[in-house]
Amino acid sequence: MRTVFGRRRWRIWLLAGLTLLLTLVSVPSAAQTTSDNNNDQAAVVVDGQVLFEVGKVGNSAAERAQKINEALEKEVQSPQAAEIEVEKEGKQIMLLLNEEHLLTLTQNDMISAGDPSLQAERWKEQLEAKLQQSKQERTLVYVRQNLIFSIGVLLGAIALHFSLGFGGQLAFRQLTRLLGEPTFPLHPWEKPAKLFLRLGLLGCLTGLWAAVIFYISDLFPQTRSWRYKLFNLLNSPFFNLGDEPYSAIQILLLLGLTVGLWFAVSIFTRLFKAYILAKTGAVAGVQQVLATLIQYLLTFLGLIILLPIWGLDVGSLAIFASVLGLGIGFGVQNITNNFISGLIISLERPIQVGDFINVNELVGTVKRIGARSTEIITLDKVSIIVPNSRFLESEVINWSHGDPVSRLRIPVGVAYGSDTEEVKTALLEAANAHPDVLLIPEPQVWFQEFADSSLNFDLLVWTGEPKKQPRIKSDLNYFIVKSLNRHQIEVPFPQRDLNLRSPLLEKFINSWFQQHDLPDGGKHPQEILTITSEKPTLLEAELAKVDIEELVQRMRGSEGVEIKDRYYRRNLYPACFIGAEAVEWLMQKQNCTWEVAIALGELLIARQILHHVTDQQSFRDDYLFYRFYADEQ
């Protein structure tokens, strides 16, 4: 609601600016009179008011007028009364300001083919009157009086502003009371009448404040001068298009007329859609596309008519328009593609507002189908804008198209040994317990496969509301767990069988069991574990050749492994060696492979000749500390 209000306020301010621009452009004022395009005439200005125009003599008319204006501006600052005299020297007629030359009347200055003396006298009277007025307007009494008068005008304008607003509200209420009844014959014109009333009120308020600003600025010489300079700047040539110069005020006028055309076409299109297309019975999407096409077409035709009226030769822009159109064509290719796709979607209607669809990774409900894009509300209540071309370029799953009935597949795995008929009964009970699961088609249970750890089934159910699929699936999973528990059917964990082959594993495990009693104080059986091998390995043959006692003496000797006290993480481990160094020593001294070296270490641990310092590790090629039992005595 706040977004709609913000858009309306933005449009109102834009219309107000447009109205103000057109009002200021259309205000007749001598301050807007400037030199013509060929610089044959230039204005003589005092405090923002044009008195007359002079022609060029030798230098340009603008330079001549500038010198006259500077002399007059200097004079109005003087408190003394100005003396203007007409002096004749032969055929020349001059105007003197305080006995100093101001200008010489030439043939280019003549307004008509009359007597130059009469025109000189007329200019003299204009200058005297204006200089006297300018000096008076700079007095303290005049400034004080007009400031008070300006404040009164502002207060009156504010009062009138609120009066117009109050009157507009009353008018709106009357319109609502008269046209708001559905049985009233003019009820369909309620919205257009309110719209035109709002525009009329806006125009009155804008015109009121434009008139107040213009009137107050005309009371003081400084504000008149600023206003004249502003209009003179806006009226000066801004750029040339062909042979015609165009000013900034003309550009603003064209911009204002274009915006006004856009609003007018938008209002007409809205009325056309509401009172003509709505009665045809067409789908809302088709109505929107047709209204958009009509809006663009009328805007284009309006610009074609508006530009020649403004003074622009459309034919001169043919080459420029073709090049620009080619560039824009490449730039807006995707926009055009989306627009045409939107038209196709509106005509063929593969998706409609309210459909539950799946586009690539997006799943949600269609909220709006526009001319260039479609708005989708996801299951997380997030609005996503999707270009219309994606609906034609990729696969779209429309769960609501035609028959909204859709199927859900829920995989279930049960333990081996479960009664399959009991499983089927439990799953069907869970499906029939959900209120959103359709009874026709009936729920089905399919036995899919014998998996590694379970018997896999699929529960197939149908629902008439596709957008509820995630919730229905979650509910069914809860129901399935309860139903399986009620029927005492187990859902298994994944199982893996681990097969180990090691010639020393049996000895190691038996040795470990002999060292550790059972928790209740009992003894392990003698035959703990039997590991068989299909045939003797080469590793066993290598180990059989080793003299263990001699090997231990060499390892503990001067040329054996380095046995010393070691520190690790602030802990002292006395008389120990490193496993990685022992493996390297065995490979060098015994001339054996890495596998044989590891097996020798495991054999020494199994025979309780050495052990890990904390008895937490087997023999490994790593930075681990090992100690001979003999070194502990």
C-alpha positions in Angstrom: 0.0 0.0 0.0 2.9 2.3 0.8 4.5 1.6 -2.6 1.3 2.5 -4.4 1.0 5.7 -2.5 4.6 6.5 -3.3 4.0 6.0 -7.0 0.9 8.2 -7.0 2.8 11.0 -5.1 5.7 10.7 -7.6 3.2 11.1 -10.5 1.5 14.0 -8.9 4.8 15.9 -8.4 5.8 15.1 -12.0 2.5 16.5 -13.2 2.9 19.5 -11.0 6.4 20.2 -12.5 5.0 19.8 -16.0 2.1 22.2 -15.3 4.6 24.7 -13.8 6.8 24.4 -16.8 4.0 25.0 -19.3 2.7 27.9 -17.2 6.1 29.7 -17.1 6.7 29.1 -20.7 3.3 30.5 -21.7 3.6 33.6 -19.4 3.9 36.7 -21.6 6.7 38.8 -20.4 8.9 41.4 -21.9 11.8 39.9 -20.0 11.7 37.0 -22.4 12.5 39.2 -25.4 16.0 38.6 -26.6 17.9 39.4 -29.7 16.8 37.5 -32.8 18.8 34.8 -34.4 20.7 36.9 -36.8 21.8 39.4 -34.1 20.4 42.4 -36.0 18.6 43.7 -32.9 19.5 43.6 -29.1 17.4 44.7 -26.1 18.1 47.6 -23.9 17.2 46.4 -20.4 16.8 48.2 -17.0 16.1 46.0 -14.0 14.9 43.1 -16.1 12.4 45.1 -18.2 13.1 45.6 -21.9 12.6 49.3 -23.0 13.5 49.1 -26.7 15.9 47.5 -29.1 18.9 48.8 -31.0 20.4 47.7 -34.2 24.0 47.0 -35.1 26.4 49.8 -36.1 30.0 48.7 -36.9 30.0 46.2 -34.0 27.2 43.8 -33.2 23.9 44.9 -31.8 24.6 42.8 -28.6 27.9 44.6 -28.0 26.2 48.0 -28.5 23.3 47.1 -26.2 25.7 45.8 -23.6 27.4 49.2 -23.4 24.1 51.0 -23.0 22.9 48.6 -20.4 26.1 49.0 -18.3 25.7 52.8 -18.4 22.0 52.5 -17.3 22.8 50.0 -14.6 25.4 52.3 -13.2 23.0 55.2 -13.3 20.2 53.5 -11.3 22.6 53.0 -8.4 23.1 56.8 -8.1 20.7 58.7 -5.8 20.7 61.8 -8.1 18.0 62.3 -10.7 19.0 61.3 -14.2 19.0 63.9 -17.0 18.3 62.6 -20.5 18.7 64.9 -23.4 18.2 64.7 -27.2 21.0 66.4 -29.1 21.3 66.8 -32.9 24.5 67.2 -34.7 23.8 67.6 -38.4 21.9 64.5 -39.5 22.8 62.5 -36.3 20.5 62.4 -33.3 22.0 61.4 -30.0 20.8 60.6 -26.5 22.9 62.0 -23.7 22.8 60.7 -20.1 24.0 63.3 -17.7 25.7 65.1 -20.5 27.5 61.9 -21.6 26.9 60.1 -24.8 24.5 57.2 -24.4 23.6 56.2 -27.9 23.3 57.5 -31.5 20.0 56.8 -33.3 20.7 55.1 -36.6 18.7 53.8 -39.5 18.9 50.3 -38.1 17.2 51.6 -34.9 14.1 52.9 -36.6 11.0 51.1 -35.7 9.1 52.5 -38.7 9.7 54.9 -41.5 8.9 57.9 -39.3 10.7 60.9 -38.0 13.9 60.0 -36.1 13.4 62.9 -33.7 10.0 61.6 -32.6 11.5 58.2 -31.9 14.4 59.8 -30.0 11.9 61.8 -27.8 9.9 58.6 -27.2 13.0 56.7 -26.1 13.9 59.7 -23.9 10.6 59.5 -22.1 10.9 55.8 -21.6 14.4 56.1 -20.2 13.4 58.9 -17.8 10.4 57.1 -16.6 12.2 53.8 -16.1 15.2 55.4 -14.4 13.0 57.3 -12.0 11.0 54.1 -11.2 14.2 52.1 -10.6 15.6 54.7 -8.3 12.3 54.8 -6.4 12.2 51.0 -6.1 15.6 51.1 -4.4 14.4 53.3 -1.5 14.0 51.9 1.9 10.3 52.9 2.1 9.5 51.1 -1.1 11.3 47.9 -0.1 9.6 47.9 3.3 6.1 48.4 1.9 6.5 45.7 -0.8 8.0 43.2 1.7 4.9 43.6 3.8 2.7 43.3 0.7 4.6 40.2 -0.4 4.0 38.6 3.0 0.3 39.4 2.6 0.2 37.8 -0.8 2.0 34.7 0.4 -0.5 34.3 3.3 -3.4 34.8 0.9 -2.0 32.2 -1.4 -1.6 29.8 1.5 -5.1 30.4 2.5 -6.4 29.9 -1.0 -4.2 26.7 -1.3 -5.9 25.2 1.7 -9.3 26.4 0.5 -8.8 24.7 -2.8 -7.7 21.5 -1.0 -10.7 21.5 1.2 -13.0 22.2 -1.8 -11.4 19.3 -3.6 -12.1 17.0 -0.7 -15.7 18.1 -0.7 -15.9 17.6 -4.4 -14.5 14.1 -4.1 -17.0 13.2 -1.5 -19.9 14.5 -3.6 -18.6 12.5 -6.6 -18.3 9.4 -4.4 -21.9 9.9 -3.1 -23.3 10.6 -6.6 -21.4 8.1 -8.7 -20.5 5.5 -6.1 -23.8 3.7 -6.3 -23.4 0.7 -8.7 -27.0 1.2 -9.9 -26.3 4.8 -11.0 -26.1 5.1 -14.8 -22.8 7.1 -14.6 -21.2 4.8 -12.1 -18.6 3.5 -14.6 -17.3 7.1 -14.9 -16.5 7.5 -11.2 -12.8 6.9 -11.5 -12.3 9.0 -14.7 -14.3 11.9 -13.0 -12.1 11.7 -9.9 -9.0 11.6 -12.1 -9.9 14.7 -14.0 -11.0 16.5 -10.8 -7.6 15.7 -9.3 -5.8 17.0 -12.4 -7.9 20.1 -12.4 -7.1 20.8 -8.8 -3.5 20.1 -9.4 -3.4 22.6 -12.3 -5.1 25.3 -10.2 -2.7 24.9 -7.3 0.3 24.9 -9.7 -1.0 28.0 -11.5 -1.7 29.7 -8.2 1.9 29.4 -7.0 3.4 30.1 -10.4 1.4 33.4 -10.5 2.4 34.2 -6.9 6.1 33.6 -7.6 6.0 35.6 -10.8 4.1 38.5 -9.2 6.4 38.8 -6.1 9.5 38.6 -8.3 8.1 41.5 -10.4 7.9 43.8 -7.3 11.7 44.1 -6.7 14.3 45.2 -9.3 16.8 42.5 -8.2 14.4 39.7 -8.6 13.3 41.1 -11.9 16.9 41.1 -13.1 17.5 37.5 -11.9 14.3 36.4 -13.7 15.3 38.2 -16.9 18.8 36.6 -16.8 17.3 33.2 -16.2 14.8 33.4 -19.1 17.5 34.9 -21.3 19.8 31.9 -20.5 17.0 29.5 -21.2 16.1 31.2 -24.4 19.7 31.4 -25.7 20.6 28.8 -28.4 21.6 25.6 -26.7 22.5 23.4 -29.8 21.9 23.3 -33.5 20.0 20.5 -35.2 20.6 21.0 -38.9 20.3 24.7 -39.6 17.9 25.4 -36.7 19.1 26.4 -33.3 17.2 25.2 -30.2 17.3 26.7 -26.7 17.1 25.0 -23.3 13.5 26.2 -22.8 12.5 24.5 -26.0 14.1 21.3 -24.9 12.3 21.5 -21.6 9.1 22.3 -23.4 9.5 19.2 -25.6 10.3 17.1 -22.6 7.3 18.4 -20.7 5.0 17.8 -23.7 6.4 14.3 -24.1 5.7 13.5 -20.4 2.3 15.0 -20.8 1.7 12.8 -23.8 2.8 9.8 -21.9 0.4 10.5 -19.0 -2.4 11.2 -21.4 -1.8 8.0 -23.3 -1.6 6.1 -20.0 -4.9 7.5 -18.8 -6.6 6.7 -22.2 -5.1 3.1 -22.1 -6.3 2.6 -18.6 -9.8 3.7 -19.5 -9.8 1.6 -22.7 -8.8 -1.4 -20.7 -11.3 -0.9 -17.9 -14.4 0.0 -20.1 -13.7 -1.8 -23.4 -11.3 -4.7 -23.1 -12.9 -5.8 -19.8 -16.3 -6.2 -21.5 -14.9 -8.5 -24.2 -14.3 -11.3 -21.7 -10.7 -11.8 -22.6 -8.2 -13.2 -20.1 -6.5 -10.6 -17.9 -3.1 -11.4 -19.4 -4.3 -10.8 -23.0 -6.0 -7.6 -21.9 -2.7 -6.4 -20.3 -0.7 -7.2 -23.5 -3.2 -5.5 -25.8 -3.3 -2.4 -23.5 0.5 -2.2 -23.5 0.7 -2.5 -27.3 -1.9 0.3 -27.7 0.0 2.5 -25.2 3.3 2.1 -27.1 1.6 2.6 -30.5 -0.3 5.8 -29.4 2.9 7.1 -27.8 4.8 6.6 -31.0 2.1 8.3 -33.1 1.9 11.1 -30.6 5.6 11.8 -30.9 5.4 11.7 -34.7 2.7 14.4 -34.5 4.3 16.4 -31.7 7.8 16.8 -33.1 6.7 18.7 -36.3 4.4 20.9 -34.2 7.4 21.7 -32.0 9.3 22.7 -35.0 11.6 19.7 -35.7 11.9 18.4 -39.2 11.4 14.6 -38.8 12.9 14.0 -42.2 16.2 15.4 -41.2 16.4 12.8 -38.4 16.0 9.8 -40.8 19.6 8.8 -41.0 20.3 9.5 -37.3 17.1 7.6 -36.4 18.2 4.6 -38.5 21.7 4.4 -36.9 20.2 4.9 -33.5 17.6 2.3 -34.1 20.2 -0.2 -35.2 22.2 0.4 -32.0 19.2 0.2 -29.9 18.1 -2.9 -31.7 21.2 -4.7 -30.6 21.0 -3.2 -27.1 17.3 -4.1 -26.5 17.4 -7.4 -28.2 16.7 -9.2 -24.9 14.0 -6.8 -24.0 12.3 -7.3 -27.4 12.7 -11.1 -26.9 11.1 -10.9 -23.5 8.3 -8.7 -24.8 7.4 -11.1 -27.7 7.7 -14.0 -25.3 5.2 -12.3 -23.0 2.8 -11.8 -25.9 3.1 -15.5 -26.8 2.5 -16.6 -23.2 -0.6 -14.4 -23.0 -2.0 -15.8 -26.2 -1.1 -19.5 -25.8 -1.5 -19.4 -22.0 0.9 -22.2 -21.0 1.0 -20.6 -17.6 -1.5 -18.4 -15.9 -1.8 -16.4 -12.7 -2.2 -18.7 -9.8 -0.4 -21.7 -11.4 2.1 -23.7 -9.4 5.1 -24.1 -11.7 8.7 -25.3 -11.7 11.2 -23.5 -13.9 14.8 -24.9 -13.6 15.5 -24.5 -9.9 12.5 -22.1 -9.2 9.4 -23.6 -7.6 6.5 -21.3 -6.8 3.1 -19.7 -7.7 2.7 -17.3 -10.6 1.5 -13.9 -9.2 1.7 -11.6 -12.2 2.4 -12.0 -15.9 3.7 -8.7 -17.4 4.7 -7.7 -20.8 8.4 -8.3 -20.2 8.6 -10.4 -17.1 6.7 -12.7 -14.8 6.6 -12.5 -11.0 6.8 -15.8 -9.1 6.2 -16.3 -5.3 8.3 -19.1 -4.1 7.5 -21.5 -1.2 9.6 -19.2 1.0 7.3 -16.3 0.2 10.0 -14.6 -1.8 9.1 -12.7 -5.0 11.3 -13.5 -8.0 11.1 -11.7 -11.3 11.7 -14.1 -14.2 12.2 -12.9 -17.8 9.4 -14.2 -20.1 11.9 -15.7 -22.5 12.9 -18.3 -20.0 9.5 -19.9 -20.1 9.9 -20.5 -23.9 13.6 -21.4 -23.9 13.6 -24.0 -21.0 11.4 -26.7 -19.8 8.5 -25.6 -17.5 6.6 -28.0 -15.2 3.1 -26.6 -14.7 1.5 -28.6 -11.9 -1.7 -26.7 -12.3 -2.0 -26.9 -16.1 -5.1 -28.9 -17.1 -5.5 -31.4 -14.3 -3.9 -30.2 -11.1 -3.7 -33.7 -9.7 0.0 -34.7 -9.2 1.8 -37.7 -7.8 4.2 -37.8 -4.9 6.9 -40.5 -4.6 8.2 -41.3 -1.1 11.1 -43.9 -0.9 11.1 -46.2 2.3 13.7 -48.8 3.2 13.1 -51.6 5.8 15.4 -54.2 7.3 15.9 -57.6 5.8 13.6 -60.2 7.3 10.6 -57.8 7.4 7.3 -59.1 6.2 6.7 -57.4 2.9 2.9 -57.6 3.1 3.1 -56.1 6.6 5.3 -53.3 5.2 2.7 -52.6 2.4 -0.1 -52.5 4.9 1.8 -50.1 7.2 2.6 -47.7 4.3 -1.0 -47.7 3.0 -2.3 -46.9 6.5 0.1 -43.9 6.7 -1.1 -42.7 3.2 -4.8 -43.1 4.0 -4.4 -41.2 7.3 -3.5 -37.9 5.5 -6.5 -35.7 4.6 -4.8 -34.2 1.5 -4.0 -37.5 -0.1 -6.6 -38.5 -2.7 -8.4 -41.7 -2.4 -8.9 -41.9 -6.2 -6.3 -42.7 -7.7 -5.6 -45.0 -4.8 -2.2 -44.9 -3.0 0.2 -47.6 -4.2 3.2 -49.4 -2.7 5.9 -50.7 -5.1 8.7 -53.1 -4.1 11.7 -51.6 -5.9 14.9 -53.5 -5.0 17.1 -55.5 -2.7 19.6 -53.0 -1.6 22.8 -53.5 0.4 21.2 -52.8 3.8 17.5 -52.7 3.2 14.5 -53.7 1.2 13.4 -50.6 -0.7 9.8 -49.7 -1.3 8.1 -46.6 -3.0 4.9 -45.1 -1.6 3.0 -43.4 -4.4 0.2 -41.0 -3.5 -1.8 -38.4 -5.4 -2.8 -34.9 -4.3 -5.0 -32.2 -5.8 -3.0 -29.2 -4.5 0.5 -29.2 -6.0 1.7 -26.3 -4.0 1.3 -28.3 -0.8 3.6 -31.1 -1.9 6.5 -30.3 0.4 4.2 -30.2 3.5 2.3 -33.3 2.5 5.6 -35.2 2.0 6.8 -34.1 5.4 3.6 -35.2 7.0 3.6 -38.6 5.3 7.2 -39.2 6.6 5.9 -38.6 10.2 3.0 -41.0 9.6 5.2 -43.6 8.0 7.5 -43.7 11.0 4.6 -44.1 13.4 3.0 -46.8 11.3 6.3 -48.8 11.0 6.8 -48.6 14.7 3.3 -49.7 15.3 3.8 -52.8 13.1 7.3 -53.4 14.7 9.1 -52.9 11.4 12.7 -51.8 11.6 14.3 -49.1 9.5 17.9 -50.3 9.2 21.2 -48.4 9.4 23.6 -48.8 6.6 25.8 -51.9 7.1 29.3 -52.7 5.8 31.3 -55.9 6.3 35.1 -55.4 6.8 37.5 -58.3 5.9 41.0 -58.0 7.3 43.9 -60.2 6.2 47.1 -60.2 8.3 49.4 -63.1 9.3 50.2 -61.5 12.7 46.7 -60.2 13.5 45.7 -63.4 15.3 48.8 -63.4 17.5 48.4 -59.7 18.3 44.7 -60.0 19.3 45.3 -63.1 21.4 48.3 -61.4 23.1 46.1 -58.3 23.9 43.3 -60.4 25.3 45.8 -62.3 27.5 47.0 -59.0 29.0 43.5 -57.6 29.7 40.8 -59.4 31.7 37.1 -59.0 31.2 35.3 -56.3 33.2 33.7 -58.9 35.5 37.1 -60.4 36.4 36.7 -63.4 34.1 39.3 -64.7 31.6 39.1 -64.8 27.9 38.9 -68.2 26.2 42.1 -69.6 24.9 40.8 -69.7 21.3 39.9 -66.0 20.9 40.1 -65.5 17.2 41.0 -67.7 14.3 42.1 -66.1 11.1 42.8 -68.4 8.2 44.8 -67.7 5.1 44.4 -69.5 1.9 48.2 -70.0 1.5 51.4 -68.9 3.2 52.6 -65.5 2.1 56.1 -64.3 1.2 55.9 -62.0 4.2 55.6 -64.9 6.6 58.6 -66.5 4.9 60.6 -63.4 5.4 59.7 -63.1 9.1 60.6 -66.7 9.7 64.2 -66.1 8.7 64.7 -63.3 11.3 66.5 -64.1 14.6 64.4 -61.9 17.0 66.9 -62.0 19.9 69.8 -60.9 17.8 67.6 -58.2 16.2 66.7 -56.8 19.6 70.3 -56.7 20.7 71.4 -54.9 17.5 68.5 -52.4 17.9 69.5 -51.6 21.5 73.2 -51.6 20.7 75.5 -48.7 20.0 74.7 -48.9 16.2 71.0 -49.4 16.8 68.1 -47.0 17.0 68.6 -43.8 19.0 67.2 -44.5 22.5 67.0 -41.5 24.8 64.7 -39.4 27.0 62.3 -37.3 24.9 59.9 -34.4 25.6 56.6 -33.9 23.9 54.0 -31.3 24.9 55.7 -30.8 28.3 55.7 -34.5 29.1 58.9 -36.6 29.6 59.1 -40.0 28.0 62.4 -41.7 29.2 64.4 -44.3 27.2 62.3 -44.3 24.0 62.8 -44.2 20.3 60.8 -43.0 17.3 58.8 -45.4 15.2 59.7 -43.8 11.9 63.4 -44.0 12.7 63.0 -47.6 13.7 61.4 -48.5 10.3 64.2 -46.7 8.4 66.8 -48.6 10.5 65.2 -52.0 9.9 65.0 -51.3 6.1 68.7 -50.4 6.1 70.2 -52.9 8.5 67.9 -55.9 7.7 67.8 -55.0 4.0 64.1 -55.5 3.9 61.0 -53.8 2.4 58.8 -51.4 4.2 56.1 -54.0 4.7 58.6 -56.4 6.3 59.8 -53.6 8.6 56.3 -52.8 9.8 55.6 -56.5 10.3 58.8 -56.9 12.4 57.7 -54.0 14.6 54.2 -55.6 15.0 55.9 -58.9 15.8 58.0 -57.3 18.5 54.9 -55.7 20.1 53.0 -59.0 19.9 55.9 -60.8 21.7 55.9 -58.1 24.3 59.4 -57.0 23.5 58.5 -53.4 22.9 55.4 -51.3 23.2 54.0 -47.8 22.6 54.8 -45.5 25.5 51.1 -45.0 26.2 49.9 -48.4 24.8 47.5 -46.6 22.5 49.1 -47.3 19.1 50.3 -50.3 17.1 53.7 -50.2 15.4 53.5 -47.4 12.7 55.9 -45.5 10.5 55.2 -42.2 12.2 56.5 -39.8 14.9 55.4 -42.1 17.7 57.4 -43.0 20.8 58.2 -46.7 21.5 60.1 -48.3 24.4 61.7 -51.7 25.0 60.4 -53.5 28.1 64.0 -54.2 29.0 64.7 -50.4 29.2 62.0 -50.0 31.8 63.8 -52.0 34.4 
